[in-house]
Amino acid sequence: MLEQKQKKPPRLAIIALMAAGLAVVLVFTLTPWNFIPTQVTEDVTVLAIIEHGCVGESQYGVSVVVPQCSAQVGDIVSATFYVPAMELNGYYDRLQDRVDVVIP
């Protein structure tokens, strides 16, 4: 009698499918568009004067250097800078809410 050989799926195809699945899961959990810098303009209070301009702190906790600034410490100046999109869209807050639910 002839024995029938069972066909095994190629390992490379299985590995490729697993890698594709992992990539999809990572895209939906890490959401790369949250890491793309977004330009923000806001009023910041001058904290220090340096040789390169004025230093202020934004509402996002980012230190901002405003070049060619003639303001004094305590003055409010307009500054344009980049922050990750997750700072603006509340991604960190939603992530922290999920962690709080899991931790007893």
Buried (B, 14 or more C-beta within 10 A) or exposed (E): EEEEEEEEEEEEEEEEEEEEEEEEEEEEEEEEEBEEEBEBEBEBBBEEBEEEBBBBBBEEEBEBBBEEBEBEEEEEBEBEBEBBBBBEBEBEEEEEEEEEEEEE
